[in-house]
Amino acid sequence: MHKNFKLQTLLEISIFAALAMLLDLLPSIKLHPSMSISFAMIPIFIISFRWGFKAGFISGFIWGILQIALGDAWILTPLQAFIEYFIAFSFIGFAGLFASKIKDNLLINNKKTATIYIVIAVLVGAAARYFWHFIAGVVFFSEYALEAGQGPVIFSLIANGITFTGAAIACSILLVLLISTAPHLITSAKKVH
């Protein structure tokens, strides 16, 4: 029985990473060539809520690999690619730290508390991701800051802060609506790893 759960988790990790990649290929809200708001993190959040931190971390990592493999990555250096596509995407899985709180509240039909934990989890996962994009922006994209007449820290903070805020709000709203109408998406997973 345990092997079936492990196989199910691994399959879901892969499927949800692919779903994130597919969502990322759809048009997003473009604010600027370097800033866009996308709903693509939603599958990683769902897998994080279903199976926990480790599953979300691995699924985000796979999504980062897919970004590079499918040529959807903006790569300046190997280190920048590693930070922005392997580390940053993996860190979305931090939302999984709230998986048991979300699942427990959904199981007792306490949707209000579950909603609060969903929003907190999205904020944590998105902030963890965009922290690494902020670091990469400061280190690797300073030339764009100079063109904009700003320092690298301010430029990266604004660019990544706007993207983080928009994505976190959009993902929170959609996830709350989705999970409140279909809580089985989260509660059908038997055990949080």
ChimeraX attribute file (.defattr): number of C-alpha atoms within 10 A of each C-alpha:
attribute: neighborCount
match mode: 1-to-1
recipient: residues
	/A:1	5
	/A:2	7
	/A:3	8
	/A:4	9
	/A:5	13
	/A:6	12
	/A:7	11
	/A:8	12
	/A:9	20
	/A:10	15
	/A:11	12
	/A:12	19
	/A:13	28
	/A:14	18
	/A:15	18
	/A:16	24
	/A:17	28
	/A:18	20
	/A:19	18
	/A:20	25
	/A:21	23
	/A:22	13
	/A:23	17
	/A:24	18
	/A:25	13
	/A:26	11
	/A:27	11
	/A:28	14
	/A:29	14
	/A:30	12
	/A:31	12
	/A:32	8
	/A:33	6
	/A:34	10
	/A:35	17
	/A:36	18
	/A:37	21
	/A:38	22
	/A:39	22
	/A:40	21
	/A:41	26
	/A:42	24
	/A:43	25
	/A:44	32
	/A:45	32
	/A:46	24
	/A:47	32
	/A:48	32
	/A:49	31
	/A:50	28
	/A:51	25
	/A:52	23
	/A:53	26
	/A:54	19
	/A:55	26
	/A:56	32
	/A:57	28
	/A:58	24
	/A:59	31
	/A:60	35
	/A:61	24
	/A:62	23
	/A:63	30
	/A:64	26
	/A:65	20
	/A:66	19
	/A:67	21
	/A:68	15
	/A:69	10
	/A:70	9
	/A:71	10
	/A:72	13
	/A:73	15
	/A:74	12
	/A:75	14
	/A:76	10
	/A:77	9
	/A:78	9
	/A:79	12
	/A:80	20
	/A:81	19
	/A:82	16
	/A:83	18
	/A:84	25
	/A:85	26
	/A:86	21
	/A:87	19
	/A:88	27
	/A:89	31
	/A:90	27
	/A:91	26
	/A:92	31
	/A:93	33
	/A:94	27
	/A:95	30
	/A:96	32
	/A:97	20
	/A:98	20
	/A:99	28
	/A:100	20
	/A:101	18
	/A:102	25
	/A:103	27
	/A:104	15
	/A:105	17
	/A:106	21
	/A:107	16
	/A:108	9
	/A:109	13
	/A:110	13
	/A:111	19
	/A:112	13
	/A:113	14
	/A:114	25
	/A:115	21
	/A:116	14
	/A:117	21
	/A:118	29
	/A:119	19
	/A:120	16
	/A:121	27
	/A:122	28
	/A:123	22
	/A:124	21
	/A:125	30
	/A:126	27
	/A:127	23
	/A:128	21
	/A:129	25
	/A:130	24
	/A:131	19
	/A:132	20
	/A:133	25
	/A:134	26
	/A:135	19
	/A:136	20
	/A:137	25
	/A:138	20
	/A:139	14
	/A:140	15
	/A:141	18
	/A:142	18
	/A:143	15
	/A:144	17
	/A:145	18
	/A:146	12
	/A:147	9
	/A:148	11
	/A:149	10
	/A:150	14
	/A:151	16
	/A:152	22
	/A:153	17
	/A:154	15
	/A:155	21
	/A:156	23
	/A:157	20
	/A:158	14
	/A:159	20
	/A:160	24
	/A:161	19
	/A:162	16
	/A:163	22
	/A:164	26
	/A:165	16
	/A:166	17
	/A:167	23
	/A:168	26
	/A:169	18
	/A:170	16
	/A:171	25
	/A:172	23
	/A:173	14
	/A:174	14
	/A:175	21
	/A:176	20
	/A:177	13
	/A:178	12
	/A:179	19
	/A:180	17
	/A:181	11
	/A:182	11
	/A:183	19
	/A:184	14
	/A:185	16
	/A:186	22
	/A:187	22
	/A:188	11
	/A:189	16
	/A:190	10
	/A:191	14
	/A:192	19
	/A:193	15
